[in-house]
Amino acid sequence: EIDEPTLPIAQNVEDKRGKIYRLNPDGSVPTDNPDFGPKAVPGLYAIGIRAAQGVTVEPATNKIWFSEHGTIQGDEINVLKAQANYGWPIKTSGRYRSADYVPPAAKETVFTGPSFFWLQTVAPTGLVFYTGDEFPLWKNDLFVAGLAEGSLWRFRVEGETIKSVEEIFVESRVRLRKVAQSPKGTLYVLTDETNGKVIRIRNANAK
């Protein structure tokens, strides 16, 4: 961030970086997309994002959730909203890599805060809402994989609020790139290593 221009990259609507876009399947821009001004990059939907690593749809609500890498801490889970500004690098739940960096003032800008942020570095990646039947107690929970120390996290969600958090498989850590659910409702993780693996998570008590 020490090399950021006066108007930071993720805050500049004319710069393609640090943004989330919404497009039609044919590549055209939906007519109901938010208006960021005449010079904005086409398709722009939200700004102020450092490094979104995963996106998922909550089946019960069709809300879109995404994970974001911070710098030193600052890892977040966010709900995507039209024309939202998630703050980077002016607002962050972590710390800057350069102690000399001072972000510009933005007193009139409204920022959208995260639904959850970690107090340690997790490097969250792919995420998914679980809707299968193999783990009844996990139904509709949000699962988030992480690269740092091979984290796998389970979140109980109510609306846009994280009500409880559990880190699982803490005794068998491996870097994880993604957690996903198959069409049949089975749960998998993708490891991030030289000989990467797709691992199915099984319920040993299921019949």
C-alpha positions in Angstrom: 0.0 0.0 0.0 3.0 2.3 0.3 2.9 2.6 -3.5 -0.8 3.6 -3.7 -1.5 6.7 -5.8 -3.3 9.7 -4.1 -6.6 8.1 -5.1 -6.1 4.5 -4.1 -6.5 1.9 -6.8 -9.5 0.1 -5.2 -11.2 3.4 -4.7 -10.8 4.7 -8.3 -13.8 3.8 -10.4 -11.8 4.3 -13.6 -9.3 1.5 -12.5 -10.4 -2.1 -13.1 -8.6 -3.4 -10.0 -10.1 -3.9 -6.5 -13.7 -4.2 -7.7 -16.5 -6.7 -8.2 -18.4 -6.7 -11.5 -21.9 -7.8 -12.5 -22.4 -8.8 -16.1 -25.0 -10.7 -18.2 -24.0 -14.1 -19.6 -23.3 -12.6 -23.0 -20.9 -10.0 -21.4 -23.2 -7.0 -21.6 -23.9 -4.8 -18.6 -27.3 -5.3 -16.8 -29.5 -2.2 -17.1 -30.1 -2.1 -13.4 -26.4 -2.1 -12.4 -25.5 0.8 -10.0 -24.2 4.0 -11.6 -20.7 4.9 -10.6 -20.5 7.8 -13.1 -19.7 8.3 -16.8 -16.0 7.4 -16.5 -16.5 4.3 -14.4 -15.3 0.9 -15.7 -18.4 -0.9 -17.4 -20.1 -3.5 -15.2 -18.9 -2.1 -11.9 -21.0 -3.4 -9.0 -18.9 -2.8 -5.8 -15.5 -1.2 -5.0 -12.9 -0.9 -2.2 -11.9 -4.6 -2.3 -8.4 -5.7 -1.7 -8.4 -9.4 -2.8 -11.7 -11.3 -3.0 -10.8 -15.0 -3.1 -14.2 -16.7 -3.2 -17.8 -16.0 -3.9 -20.9 -18.0 -3.1 -24.7 -17.6 -3.3 -26.8 -18.3 -0.1 -29.5 -20.6 -1.5 -32.2 -19.5 0.9 -31.9 -15.8 0.2 -29.9 -15.5 -3.1 -27.5 -13.1 -1.2 -23.9 -13.2 -2.4 -21.2 -13.6 0.1 -17.4 -13.3 -0.6 -14.2 -13.8 1.3 -11.4 -11.2 1.2 -7.7 -11.4 2.0 -6.3 -8.7 4.2 -2.6 -7.7 4.7 -1.6 -8.2 8.3 -4.8 -9.7 9.6 -7.8 -7.9 7.9 -9.3 -11.2 6.5 -13.0 -10.7 6.1 -16.3 -12.3 5.1 -18.6 -9.8 3.3 -22.1 -9.6 1.9 -22.2 -8.2 -1.6 -24.3 -5.1 -2.0 -24.9 -2.9 -5.1 -22.7 0.2 -5.1 -21.1 -0.7 -1.8 -17.6 0.5 -0.9 -15.8 -2.0 1.3 -13.1 0.5 2.2 -9.7 -0.8 1.1 -7.3 0.7 1.8 -8.9 3.6 3.6 -10.8 1.3 6.0 -9.5 -2.1 7.0 -10.0 -4.5 9.9 -6.3 -5.3 9.8 -3.0 -3.4 9.6 -0.9 -2.1 6.8 2.3 -3.8 5.7 4.0 -0.4 5.7 3.9 1.4 9.0 4.5 4.7 7.0 1.3 4.4 5.0 -1.4 7.0 5.8 -4.6 6.5 3.8 -6.3 9.6 2.4 -9.2 11.1 4.4 -12.7 10.2 3.1 -15.0 11.8 5.6 -18.0 11.9 3.3 -17.6 8.4 2.0 -20.0 5.7 3.3 -18.1 2.4 3.8 -19.7 -1.1 4.1 -18.2 -3.1 7.0 -17.6 -6.8 7.0 -20.1 -9.4 8.4 -17.1 -11.0 10.1 -13.3 -10.5 10.4 -10.7 -12.6 12.0 -8.2 -11.5 14.7 -5.5 -13.7 13.1 -4.4 -14.3 9.6 -6.5 -17.0 7.9 -6.2 -16.2 4.1 -9.8 -17.2 3.4 -10.4 -18.7 -0.1 -13.4 -20.5 -1.5 -16.7 -20.7 0.5 -20.0 -22.4 0.3 -23.4 -22.7 2.1 -24.0 -26.3 3.1 -27.5 -27.6 2.2 -26.9 -31.4 2.2 -28.4 -34.1 4.5 -25.2 -35.9 5.6 -24.6 -33.4 8.4 -28.0 -32.3 9.7 -26.5 -30.0 12.4 -24.5 -28.1 9.7 -27.6 -27.5 7.5 -27.5 -24.0 5.9 -24.1 -23.1 7.6 -21.4 -21.3 5.8 -18.1 -23.0 5.3 -14.9 -21.1 4.5 -11.6 -22.6 3.6 -8.2 -20.9 4.3 -4.6 -21.1 3.2 -3.0 -20.1 6.5 -2.3 -23.2 8.5 -5.0 -25.1 6.6 -8.0 -23.5 8.2 -11.6 -24.7 7.7 -14.3 -22.7 9.4 -18.0 -23.2 10.0 -20.3 -20.2 10.5 -23.9 -20.1 11.8 -25.6 -17.3 9.9 -28.8 -15.4 10.7 -29.6 -12.8 8.1 -26.3 -11.0 7.5 -25.0 -11.7 11.0 -22.5 -14.3 12.0 -23.9 -15.9 15.2 -21.3 -18.5 15.9 -17.9 -19.6 14.6 -16.2 -23.0 14.7 -12.8 -24.0 13.3 -12.8 -27.7 12.4 -10.2 -30.3 11.6 -7.6 -28.5 13.7 -5.5 -31.6 14.2 -5.1 -32.4 10.4 -4.2 -29.0 8.9 -3.4 -28.6 5.2 -3.6 -25.5 3.0 -7.1 -25.3 1.5 -8.0 -23.6 -1.7 -11.7 -24.2 -1.7 -14.6 -25.9 0.0 -17.5 -27.0 -2.2 -20.7 -29.0 -2.2 -21.6 -31.5 -5.0 -25.0 -31.5 -6.7 -25.8 -34.6 -4.5 -25.0 -32.6 -1.3 -21.7 -34.1 -0.4 -19.0 -31.8 1.0 -15.4 -31.5 -0.4 -12.3 -29.5 0.1 -9.5 -28.8 -2.4 -6.0 -28.8 -0.9 -3.3 -26.3 -2.1 0.0 -28.3 -2.2 2.4 -29.8 -4.7 0.3 -32.9 -5.1 -3.1 -31.4 -4.4 -6.1 -33.5 -3.5 -9.9 -33.4 -3.5 -11.0 -34.7 -0.1 -14.5 -35.7 0.7 -15.7 -34.9 4.2 -17.7 -37.8 5.6 -20.0 -38.2 8.6 -18.7 -41.3 10.3 -22.1 -41.7 12.1 -24.2 -41.5 9.0 -26.0 -44.7 8.0 
